[in-house]
Amino acid sequence: MLLLLAAATMMSAYPDEGRVRREMRAAPRPVREFLVRRAGCNHWGGEEAYDADRARQIAEAARMLRCNWIDLDERRLKRRYAKLPRVIWLLKKTRDWDTMR
């Protein structure tokens, strides 16, 4: 349930929103968890480190989300679910989403 709530915060109104919601619910759990994690990385990666405390906060969030591993983890998921075009579509469609959507 928490994953679906987090996923809902990633989305804004656009033509494929309904399909994305359906695909999120139907996606395997590792994919859903990855999408939420990647959205967090996208969000924190766009934040400004305007002072040392903020820079530490951003670095800690990126560390906890394992943002340095996002690209590798995405490639692994694409290989694992290569025969599920719906999953591949979902990974592609949500690539640039962040937690503020």
C-alpha positions as CSV (number, residue, x, y, z in Angstrom):
1,M,0.0,0.0,0.0
2,L,2.8,2.4,0.8
3,L,4.4,1.8,-2.6
4,L,1.1,2.6,-4.3
5,L,0.8,5.8,-2.3
6,A,4.4,6.8,-3.1
7,A,3.7,6.0,-6.8
8,A,0.7,8.2,-6.8
9,T,2.8,11.1,-5.6
10,M,5.1,10.6,-8.6
11,M,2.4,11.1,-11.2
12,S,0.8,14.2,-12.6
13,A,-2.1,14.4,-15.1
14,Y,-1.0,13.4,-18.6
15,P,-2.5,11.1,-21.3
16,D,-1.0,7.8,-20.0
17,E,-1.6,8.3,-16.3
18,G,-4.4,5.7,-16.1
19,R,-2.3,3.1,-17.9
20,V,0.8,3.8,-15.7
21,R,-1.4,3.4,-12.6
22,R,-2.7,0.0,-13.8
23,E,0.8,-1.1,-14.8
24,M,2.2,-0.1,-11.5
25,R,-0.4,-2.1,-9.6
26,A,0.3,-5.1,-11.9
27,A,4.1,-4.9,-11.9
28,P,6.2,-7.3,-9.9
29,R,7.2,-6.0,-6.5
30,P,10.9,-5.5,-7.4
31,V,9.9,-3.2,-10.2
32,R,7.5,-1.2,-8.1
33,E,10.2,-0.8,-5.4
34,F,12.7,0.3,-8.0
35,L,10.4,2.9,-9.5
36,V,9.8,4.5,-6.1
37,R,13.5,4.4,-5.4
38,R,14.4,5.9,-8.8
39,A,11.9,8.7,-8.4
40,G,13.6,9.6,-5.1
41,C,17.0,9.6,-6.7
42,N,15.6,11.8,-9.5
43,H,14.2,14.2,-6.9
44,W,17.3,14.4,-4.7
45,G,19.6,14.6,-7.8
46,G,17.8,17.9,-8.8
47,E,18.1,19.5,-5.4
48,E,20.4,22.4,-4.8
49,A,23.1,22.0,-2.1
50,Y,22.9,25.7,-1.0
51,D,24.9,25.0,2.2
52,A,26.9,22.3,3.9
53,D,23.9,20.9,5.9
54,R,21.8,20.7,2.7
55,A,24.7,19.0,0.9
56,R,24.9,16.4,3.6
57,Q,21.1,15.8,3.6
58,I,21.2,15.3,-0.2
59,A,24.2,13.0,0.0
60,E,22.6,10.9,2.8
61,A,19.3,10.6,0.8
62,A,21.2,9.5,-2.3
63,R,23.2,7.0,-0.2
64,M,20.1,5.5,1.4
65,L,18.4,5.2,-1.9
66,R,21.5,3.6,-3.5
67,C,21.3,6.2,-6.3
68,N,24.8,5.2,-7.6
69,W,23.3,1.8,-8.5
70,I,20.2,3.0,-10.3
71,D,21.4,2.5,-13.8
72,L,22.8,-0.9,-13.1
73,D,19.7,-2.0,-11.2
74,E,17.5,-0.8,-14.1
75,R,19.5,-2.9,-16.6
76,R,19.1,-5.9,-14.4
77,L,15.4,-5.4,-14.2
78,K,15.2,-5.0,-18.0
79,R,17.0,-8.3,-18.4
80,R,15.0,-10.1,-15.8
81,Y,11.6,-8.9,-17.2
82,A,12.6,-8.8,-20.9
83,K,9.7,-11.0,-21.8
84,L,7.2,-8.7,-20.1
85,P,6.8,-5.7,-22.5
86,R,4.4,-4.0,-20.0
87,V,7.3,-3.8,-17.4
88,I,9.7,-2.5,-20.0
89,W,7.1,0.1,-21.1
90,L,6.6,1.1,-17.4
91,L,10.4,1.5,-16.8
92,K,10.7,3.7,-19.9
93,K,7.6,5.8,-19.2
94,T,8.6,6.6,-15.7
95,R,12.3,7.2,-16.3
96,D,12.4,10.9,-15.5
97,W,9.7,11.0,-12.8
98,D,10.5,12.3,-9.4
99,T,8.7,12.2,-6.0
100,M,7.2,15.7,-6.6
101,R,5.0,14.5,-9.5
